[in-house]
Amino acid sequence: MTIKDVLPQIRKEKGFTQEELAAKVFVTRQAVSRWETGETTPSIDMAKLLASVLDVPVIRLLDLPQEPACQCCGTPFSVPNMPKGADADGTENPDYCKWCYDDGQFASATMDDVIEKSAPYLVQATGVSLDEAVSFMGALLPSLARWKNNNA
C-alpha cells in the first residue's frame, strides 16, 4: 500500500486530525493533505517521524513492493541476475541473496556493514542521494528477518 492509502487510516485510528498531526511533525495541514491525496510523498526521514508520532513501524508507511526480497539487505529477488545464497551444505537458501549469505555464513556482521556496502547500489539503481539511501535502509532493515530481533 502507498502512504496515501495508509496514512489517513492510521491517523484516524490514532485520533488525530490533519491539523493535529501536522503540528506534531512541524508541517502545515496542507502538507499532510497532499500526502494523503498522493499529490506529494514525504521524505524517508519524515516517514520515520510520522511513524514515531503515530506509534507504528515505519515499514507500514513505506511503499514497498510486495515481493520476495533478501531478508538481510532487502533487495528484491526480482532484480535481474540476483543470486540466492547457499547454506553450508550447498543447498540454495530462499531467504538470502548470495551477496549477504553464502556457504552458510553472512558476509556482514552488522546492519551498519550491510548499509555501508549496499547503499551505493541503491543510489545507482534508483537515483536517490546516498543520504536518502542510507536513511531508507536504516528504516527497512530492522523489519527484515535477519535483523528483527537482533540489535546488530
C-alpha positions as CSV (number, residue, x, y, z in Angstrom):
1,M,0.0,0.0,0.0
2,T,1.1,3.5,-0.7
3,I,1.4,6.1,2.1
4,K,-1.6,7.9,0.7
5,D,-3.6,4.8,1.4
6,V,-2.3,4.1,4.9
7,L,-1.6,7.5,6.4
8,P,-5.2,8.7,6.6
9,Q,-6.3,5.3,8.1
10,I,-3.6,5.3,10.7
11,R,-4.1,9.0,11.5
12,K,-7.8,8.4,12.1
13,E,-7.1,5.3,14.2
14,K,-4.9,7.3,16.4
15,G,-7.5,10.0,16.7
16,F,-5.6,12.9,15.0
17,T,-7.0,15.5,12.6
18,Q,-4.7,16.5,9.8
19,E,-4.0,19.7,11.6
20,E,-3.0,17.9,14.9
21,L,-0.7,15.5,13.0
22,A,0.8,18.4,11.1
23,A,1.6,20.2,14.3
24,K,3.3,17.2,15.8
25,V,5.6,16.8,12.7
26,F,6.2,20.5,12.2
27,V,4.5,20.9,8.8
28,T,1.3,22.5,7.5
29,R,-2.1,20.8,7.4
30,Q,-1.9,21.2,3.7
31,A,1.3,19.1,3.6
32,V,-0.5,16.3,5.4
33,S,-3.4,16.7,3.0
34,R,-1.1,16.4,0.0
35,W,0.5,13.2,1.4
36,E,-2.9,11.7,2.0
37,T,-4.1,12.5,-1.6
38,G,-0.9,11.3,-3.2
39,E,-0.1,14.7,-4.6
40,T,3.3,14.5,-2.8
41,T,5.2,11.9,-0.8
42,P,7.0,12.6,2.5
43,S,10.8,12.0,2.6
44,I,12.1,8.9,4.3
45,D,13.1,11.0,7.3
46,M,9.6,12.5,7.5
47,A,8.1,9.0,7.2
48,K,10.3,8.0,10.2
49,L,9.0,11.0,12.2
50,L,5.4,10.2,11.2
51,A,5.8,6.6,12.3
52,S,7.2,7.7,15.6
53,V,4.4,10.2,16.2
54,L,1.8,7.6,15.1
55,D,3.5,4.9,17.1
56,V,3.6,2.4,14.2
57,P,6.6,0.7,12.5
58,V,8.0,2.9,9.7
59,I,7.7,-0.1,7.3
60,R,3.9,0.5,7.4
61,L,4.4,3.9,5.8
62,L,6.9,2.9,3.1
63,D,5.6,2.0,-0.3
64,L,7.5,-1.2,-0.8
65,P,6.8,-3.9,-3.4
66,Q,5.1,-6.9,-2.1
67,E,7.5,-9.4,-3.5
68,P,10.2,-11.8,-2.1
69,A,13.4,-10.0,-1.0
70,C,16.6,-10.8,0.7
71,Q,15.9,-10.9,4.5
72,C,19.3,-9.3,5.2
73,C,19.7,-6.4,2.7
74,G,16.1,-6.0,1.4
75,T,17.0,-6.3,-2.3
76,P,14.1,-7.9,-4.2
77,F,14.8,-11.2,-5.8
78,S,13.2,-9.8,-9.0
79,V,16.4,-7.8,-9.6
80,P,18.0,-9.3,-12.8
81,N,20.8,-11.8,-12.0
82,M,20.0,-11.7,-8.3
83,P,21.7,-14.9,-7.0
84,K,20.2,-16.7,-4.0
85,G,22.5,-17.5,-1.1
86,A,23.5,-21.1,-0.2
87,D,23.6,-23.0,3.1
88,A,26.7,-24.8,4.3
89,D,25.7,-28.0,2.5
90,G,25.4,-26.1,-0.8
91,T,21.6,-26.0,-1.0
92,E,20.0,-22.8,-2.1
93,N,18.7,-20.6,0.7
94,P,15.4,-18.9,-0.4
95,D,15.7,-16.1,2.2
96,Y,19.0,-14.5,1.5
97,C,20.9,-13.3,-1.6
98,K,24.4,-14.6,-2.3
99,W,25.9,-11.2,-1.6
100,C,24.7,-11.4,2.0
101,Y,24.8,-15.1,2.7
102,D,26.9,-17.8,1.2
103,D,28.2,-21.2,2.3
104,G,26.1,-20.9,5.5
105,Q,27.6,-17.6,6.6
106,F,26.7,-14.0,6.5
107,A,29.1,-11.6,4.7
108,S,28.4,-8.8,7.1
109,A,28.2,-9.0,10.9
110,T,26.2,-5.8,11.5
111,M,23.4,-3.8,10.0
112,D,25.7,-0.9,9.6
113,D,28.0,-3.1,7.5
114,V,25.2,-4.1,5.2
115,I,24.0,-0.5,4.8
116,E,27.6,0.7,4.0
117,K,28.0,-2.0,1.3
118,S,24.5,-1.8,-0.2
119,A,23.6,1.9,-0.1
120,P,25.8,2.8,-3.1
121,Y,24.0,0.1,-5.2
122,L,20.6,1.6,-4.2
123,V,21.8,5.0,-5.2
124,Q,22.9,3.6,-8.6
125,A,19.6,1.7,-9.1
126,T,17.2,4.4,-8.0
127,G,19.0,7.8,-8.4
128,V,18.3,8.8,-4.8
129,S,21.1,10.5,-2.8
130,L,23.4,8.5,-0.6
131,D,21.9,10.1,2.5
132,E,18.4,9.1,1.3
133,A,19.6,5.5,0.6
134,V,21.2,5.2,4.0
135,S,18.1,6.6,5.7
136,F,15.8,4.2,3.7
137,M,17.9,1.2,4.5
138,G,18.1,2.2,8.2
139,A,14.3,2.1,8.2
140,L,13.9,-1.0,6.2
141,L,16.5,-3.4,7.6
142,P,15.1,-3.7,11.1
143,S,11.9,-5.1,9.6
144,L,13.7,-8.0,7.8
145,A,14.0,-11.4,9.4
146,R,17.8,-11.3,10.0
147,W,17.6,-8.1,12.0
148,K,14.1,-8.2,13.5
149,N,15.1,-9.5,16.9
150,N,18.7,-8.6,16.6
151,N,20.4,-5.4,17.7
152,A,23.4,-6.0,15.5
